[in-house]
Amino acid sequence: MPSNSDRKLAEIARQDDHISYKKIGHIPKRGIWHWFFGRPLASADAGHQTIGKAVGLAVFASDALSSTAYATQEILVILALAGMGALHLSVPLSFVIVALLLVVTISYEQIIHAYPSGGGAYVVARENLGEWPALVAAAALLMDYVLTVAVSTSSGVAQLVSAVPALLPFQIEIALVMVALITLVNLRGVRESGAVFSVLAYAFILLLLGTLAVGFMKYFTGSLPALVEPPEMELLGEASPITVFLVLRAFANGTAALTGIESIATGITAFKQPRSRNAGITLIWMAGILSTLFIGITFLSHEIGAVPSEFETVISQLVRTVFGGRDLLYYLAVGATTAILFMAANTAFAGFPRLGAMVAGDGFLPRQLSYRGSRLVYSRGVVLLALVASLLIVVFRARVSGLIPLYAIGVFLSFTLSQTGMARRWWKVSKIKPGKNKKGTRALQTEGEVLAFDRHWRTKMAVNSFGAVCTGVVMLVFVITKFQEGAWLVLLLLPVLMACFQAVHHHYKDLASRLTLEGFKVPAPIRHQKVIMPISGVHRGTLSALRYAQSLSKDVTVLHVAVDAEAGEKVLLKWQKWAPDVNLVVLGSPYRLLLEPILRYVRNAAEHRKPNEIITVVVPEFLPRVWWHSWLHTRAAQLLRMRLLFTDGVVVVEVPYVVD
Amino acid sequence: MPSNSDRKLAEIARQDDHISYKKIGHIPKRGIWHWFFGRPLASADAGHQTIGKAVGLAVFASDALSSTAYATQEILVILALAGMGALHLSVPLSFVIVALLLVVTISYEQIIHAYPSGGGAYVVARENLGEWPALVAAAALLMDYVLTVAVSTSSGVAQLVSAVPALLPFQIEIALVMVALITLVNLRGVRESGAVFSVLAYAFILLLLGTLAVGFMKYFTGSLPALVEPPEMELLGEASPITVFLVLRAFANGTAALTGIESIATGITAFKQPRSRNAGITLIWMAGILSTLFIGITFLSHEIGAVPSEFETVISQLVRTVFGGRDLLYYLAVGATTAILFMAANTAFAGFPRLGAMVAGDGFLPRQLSYRGSRLVYSRGVVLLALVASLLIVVFRARVSGLIPLYAIGVFLSFTLSQTGMARRWWKVSKIKPGKNKKGTRALQTEGEVLAFDRHWRTKMAVNSFGAVCTGVVMLVFVITKFQEGAWLVLLLLPVLMACFQAVHHHYKDLASRLTLEGFKVPAPIRHQKVIMPISGVHRGTLSALRYAQSLSKDVTVLHVAVDAEAGEKVLLKWQKWAPDVNLVVLGSPYRLLLEPILRYVRNAAEHRKPNEIITVVVPEFLPRVWWHSWLHTRAAQLLRMRLLFTDGVVVVEVPYVVD
């Protein structure tokens, strides 16, 4: 806990009389800021900023559950290419997908217990497979978080539009506004968003389960009506016969239902203690509800003869058919669906910055991503995600079917990696000799290892290996079936991201090695300060700057560039009057160059400086109080600074003369 | 001459052993730059950068002469509103305008001799009428220079399009490209542009006079044909009967022919010695040619029945009718007309920056406008003019008839002011007692005064007064007849510009008064340097910064903000090892604020500083060699600098640690 080690700092300071320790409380910002983003939270509060099972389900499960809102439709949109006759295949496909869900869930159960401190694919891969696989996982997940936001928001808007067709022309605008709102909520911090959203999440679960219940009742009593006024069907390409390839494409689209499973394992630290247990139970609940909804929706949608459409979502068609029209319940159910989809986007806003911070912490992304804002949120990550997602929404005009081909590849890639990592881990565990488990490879020192040892590693390894194979195969199916439609883009971006990671990492490592104090001996102190001060004229400003210059050293040389000789003469005479005993060098500049002569003079002085001598260039600068006044003055001082920054042995000081 | 007073500087330096004088030669820039803008010219060359009568006529007269290319058409476009029957009025109107031209020319003859050092309306008004009238003249002229560029370029393109109708759709683009080219030429300096253009100017004069000669020959021999295939007529509004108002409007449009007369008087310094004489003769030649062309064109255009049109200029109609078709001579004549119009724009590029520099020199415009670039040109003025003119061209879609209503008001306003000024001047001259003319008001000390005295001031005063009245009346006619069409804009901008002038002037005067050394006594030297150095970590960079800090003062305090307490601990321990005897203050920041604690600490220190103590904040800063590396570091140093700039008694020094 920070607070403890703050005490520690104070302790050390107390012992050393050269060191003192002060605690700076919160410094108030403008009220509007707090009203917007909430009052600052102390680092010490970080621990309390966690959530229980109930809220956890709302915050993290929403991603997975919400995918039931489009998974079915995305299966149908592919099958539709083979005509209405092919749509019935959606039902068996949904069963296959749920089976896959089962496998993944079990594997993640194990991860959650093995990595109570947050076991996303990144961590698992890093611990067990090494740097490169870990980075692949990270890149894949980061991309997928972005897509989650884009897909969920777009689908949410699609639901909204189904209920209120009048909004159809504004889909993109609405989507962007929603992303902006979610961003704002997240800049305030996770607990608030949890509180805000729990209600909606449960509303969705109950209303959808209710719809299904009513639907099945009518189905068994034979009173389930067929869809009236079916909307215009969306066709992604020219018709084709039912081929294996087509079915696989439909399957690949459907597996979008599995996205979001990993979010609990990644966000585990947000749970109350006992973390693993709470997270694990939440995961099982989530999987259960997800399967029920997905199969139920797919089955009934087929029964009523729902069609994939850009104008009305399958959910909307289903609900209004079950309830026999657009009544209050319809609006509630579709409304809740819309809500949970936006919450799914919100999940990504929790996951992306957290993962980003983790990767940044390991030095593969800019450090800034690992700084937490005044609300304990990784603000920069949140904003970054919002920007990229918004871009996607604009590019794909908020159309789910357009985004889906890019989606879920990352998820399954990371699934595969984490499963493989776990399998490898159990294999290592098997090598542990009881009692000796404090020595050995990195993986063996993790907190999870101790828990791990006293269980049956064989079964677990089997489960994870099986999971790895399944998800691996599915991923291949993706790459093959979705390649043309957009998967290529993801496969292209992956290596690009990897390269960025490496470049960033290289820079930090390189810098550290150059700045290290290993074998560094403190150089002799600077013996001599040579001060050079360029002036444009002689007035109070320059004289006060001179006063400062003289406080630095006895050796002060003042430069004046005489662009206009008449003016130069004035300066010279004034100088003789006001500072007769200070050295003045007048540089005649027949070509009216102002900076170059000074630069040349300083650089020359720098080259011929004595050992242990440093040259300080004092630049008197006028600071306008009124913004447009800066137009009335040349920014010579800044330019000089820029140009001299890299000159060895030269330090530039701007001495402002504020006029008021 | 600068070179002399450079010698003077060296002289003074020799006598004072605290002062030394160095001459910095030309510092070479990249080759491409010189290829584009020419090699730098030394200030000493300024004198040689002058021109003779012949070139002078080409450079300065082009503005006035070129106006014959549209003046006639702009008269017709108004008269046309009263039907074809009214067009014959253009002939008498042209005679009235030429009479006016005569008056103005004579007045300017006197100005040229009275102000051999450049007597634009601004100077004359400043010398004789005071600040405000001078500024009015300046504002009026600056606006008119911009309009000259816009109108001439547009008309030039119109000629081009008449000859090559295929270019019709690209009028605006062509106009903008031309402005860009002229700008480039002018950034190279006046002499080159003079050389480039002389040929074309004389080609125009000869070809047009030739056309008229042939035209009149055919007219007197009765063989002058009527216009065949007249172009579609341009109508600016609904038809109206011949009213005095209409005729006055036509007259106002026609006086556009007088624009550019003043350019010689303004640009007089560009002439070879004897300036006044050369300039004077050039002016008379110009007036002569102008009158001939204008009356000739107007008369013959009427005889052949030319009509104002957007698709073919009157000149083009005249020339092809005279030469009986689009033969080689036609293309040569129209081509030369196009050329001289672009040269007219070029004249403004000489006048605008020169006037701008003059006004800036008096402190009514940003000083930068009075700095001459490496080619002795007031580069900033040139660029400014180009930008504003381009804007106008775009706004008015390069249509001459659209721009004309805004045009020439400024010219006549400045005419009136300079004439009045001259009249006032002669009146003052009349007060001079021979032999005593070295004392008296400012006006009496001008170079011109001596010449002035031994002539007949009464006649001159009469002439100028008459000129003032005429031009004054014409200006009123403008304001009344053109108000709706756009003159209001000019009348609106005039006061706005005046206000800007005053604001700028106030700032400079105010600043000067604050910085003046009148009654300033040098404050006691700074006794004590307190150095504060914030660090983010302990490494070679910070230690070398510390080395610098210690060279400034014994009193060095190092700050570390412990945002992350664990990291803070590391810093603390490292510090104890590497700089045990330097004071370190650790600021615990529970709200993860980085800058604020430092700012608070420094400001507090500044408030409680001793008299004659100054606080220097040394900020170690990492300087990335690779541009994108800067994204990987927080720019804390810069931010700190910005925030502390205005803090009293605090100076910020960035000590860069360049890594390579």
Chai-1 contact restraints between the chains, C-beta under 6 A:
chainA,res_idxA,chainB,res_idxB,connection_type,confidence,min_distance_angstrom,max_distance_angstrom,comment,restraint_id
A,P2,B,A565,contact,1.0,0.0,6.0,A-B,restraint_1
A,S5,B,A565,contact,1.0,0.0,6.0,A-B,restraint_2
A,S5,B,E566,contact,1.0,0.0,6.0,A-B,restraint_3
A,D6,B,A565,contact,1.0,0.0,6.0,A-B,restraint_4
A,D6,B,G588,contact,1.0,0.0,6.0,A-B,restraint_5
A,L9,B,A562,contact,1.0,0.0,6.0,A-B,restraint_6
A,L9,B,G568,contact,1.0,0.0,6.0,A-B,restraint_7
A,L9,B,V586,contact,1.0,0.0,6.0,A-B,restraint_8
A,I12,B,L572,contact,1.0,0.0,6.0,A-B,restraint_9
A,H18,B,N583,contact,1.0,0.0,6.0,A-B,restraint_10
A,I19,B,L584,contact,1.0,0.0,6.0,A-B,restraint_11
A,S20,B,V585,contact,1.0,0.0,6.0,A-B,restraint_12
A,Y21,B,V586,contact,1.0,0.0,6.0,A-B,restraint_13
A,K22,B,L587,contact,1.0,0.0,6.0,A-B,restraint_14
A,K23,B,G588,contact,1.0,0.0,6.0,A-B,restraint_15
A,I24,B,L587,contact,1.0,0.0,6.0,A-B,restraint_16
A,I24,B,S589,contact,1.0,0.0,6.0,A-B,restraint_17
A,I24,B,P597,contact,1.0,0.0,6.0,A-B,restraint_18
A,H26,B,Y591,contact,1.0,0.0,6.0,A-B,restraint_19
A,I27,B,E596,contact,1.0,0.0,6.0,A-B,restraint_20
A,P40,B,Y591,contact,1.0,0.0,6.0,A-B,restraint_21
A,A42,B,P590,contact,1.0,0.0,6.0,A-B,restraint_22
A,A42,B,Y591,contact,1.0,0.0,6.0,A-B,restraint_23
A,S43,B,P590,contact,1.0,0.0,6.0,A-B,restraint_24
A,P366,B,W631,contact,1.0,0.0,6.0,A-B,restraint_25
A,P366,B,L632,contact,1.0,0.0,6.0,A-B,restraint_26
A,R372,B,R592,contact,1.0,0.0,6.0,A-B,restraint_27
A,H507,B,H629,contact,1.0,0.0,6.0,A-B,restraint_28
A,H507,B,L632,contact,1.0,0.0,6.0,A-B,restraint_29
A,R514,B,V659,contact,1.0,0.0,6.0,A-B,restraint_30
A,L515,B,H539,contact,1.0,0.0,6.0,A-B,restraint_31
A,L515,B,R540,contact,1.0,0.0,6.0,A-B,restraint_32
A,L515,B,G541,contact,1.0,0.0,6.0,A-B,restraint_33
A,F520,B,R540,contact,1.0,0.0,6.0,A-B,restraint_34
A,I526,B,S551,contact,1.0,0.0,6.0,A-B,restraint_35
A,Q529,B,S551,contact,1.0,0.0,6.0,A-B,restraint_36
A,H539,B,L515,contact,1.0,0.0,6.0,A-B,restraint_37
A,R540,B,L515,contact,1.0,0.0,6.0,A-B,restraint_38
A,R540,B,F520,contact,1.0,0.0,6.0,A-B,restraint_39
A,G541,B,L515,contact,1.0,0.0,6.0,A-B,restraint_40
A,S551,B,I526,contact,1.0,0.0,6.0,A-B,restraint_41
A,S551,B,Q529,contact,1.0,0.0,6.0,A-B,restraint_42
A,A562,B,L9,contact,1.0,0.0,6.0,A-B,restraint_43
A,A565,B,P2,contact,1.0,0.0,6.0,A-B,restraint_44
A,A565,B,S5,contact,1.0,0.0,6.0,A-B,restraint_45
A,A565,B,D6,contact,1.0,0.0,6.0,A-B,restraint_46
A,E566,B,S5,contact,1.0,0.0,6.0,A-B,restraint_47
A,G568,B,L9,contact,1.0,0.0,6.0,A-B,restraint_48
A,L572,B,I12,contact,1.0,0.0,6.0,A-B,restraint_49
A,N583,B,H18,contact,1.0,0.0,6.0,A-B,restraint_50
A,L584,B,I19,contact,1.0,0.0,6.0,A-B,restraint_51
A,V585,B,S20,contact,1.0,0.0,6.0,A-B,restraint_52
A,V586,B,L9,contact,1.0,0.0,6.0,A-B,restraint_53
A,V586,B,Y21,contact,1.0,0.0,6.0,A-B,restraint_54
A,L587,B,K22,contact,1.0,0.0,6.0,A-B,restraint_55
A,L587,B,I24,contact,1.0,0.0,6.0,A-B,restraint_56
A,G588,B,D6,contact,1.0,0.0,6.0,A-B,restraint_57
A,G588,B,K23,contact,1.0,0.0,6.0,A-B,restraint_58
A,S589,B,I24,contact,1.0,0.0,6.0,A-B,restraint_59
A,P590,B,A42,contact,1.0,0.0,6.0,A-B,restraint_60
A,P590,B,S43,contact,1.0,0.0,6.0,A-B,restraint_61
A,Y591,B,H26,contact,1.0,0.0,6.0,A-B,restraint_62
A,Y591,B,P40,contact,1.0,0.0,6.0,A-B,restraint_63
A,Y591,B,A42,contact,1.0,0.0,6.0,A-B,restraint_64
A,R592,B,R372,contact,1.0,0.0,6.0,A-B,restraint_65
A,E596,B,I27,contact,1.0,0.0,6.0,A-B,restraint_66
A,P597,B,I24,contact,1.0,0.0,6.0,A-B,restraint_67
A,H629,B,H507,contact,1.0,0.0,6.0,A-B,restraint_68
A,W631,B,P366,contact,1.0,0.0,6.0,A-B,restraint_69
A,L632,B,P366,contact,1.0,0.0,6.0,A-B,restraint_70
A,L632,B,H507,contact,1.0,0.0,6.0,A-B,restraint_71
A,L645,B,P656,contact,1.0,0.0,6.0,A-B,restraint_72
A,F646,B,V658,contact,1.0,0.0,6.0,A-B,restraint_73
A,V651,B,V655,contact,1.0,0.0,6.0,A-B,restraint_74
A,V653,B,V653,contact,1.0,0.0,6.0,A-B,restraint_75
A,V655,B,V651,contact,1.0,0.0,6.0,A-B,restraint_76
A,P656,B,L645,contact,1.0,0.0,6.0,A-B,restraint_77
A,V658,B,F646,contact,1.0,0.0,6.0,A-B,restraint_78
A,V659,B,R514,contact,1.0,0.0,6.0,A-B,restraint_79
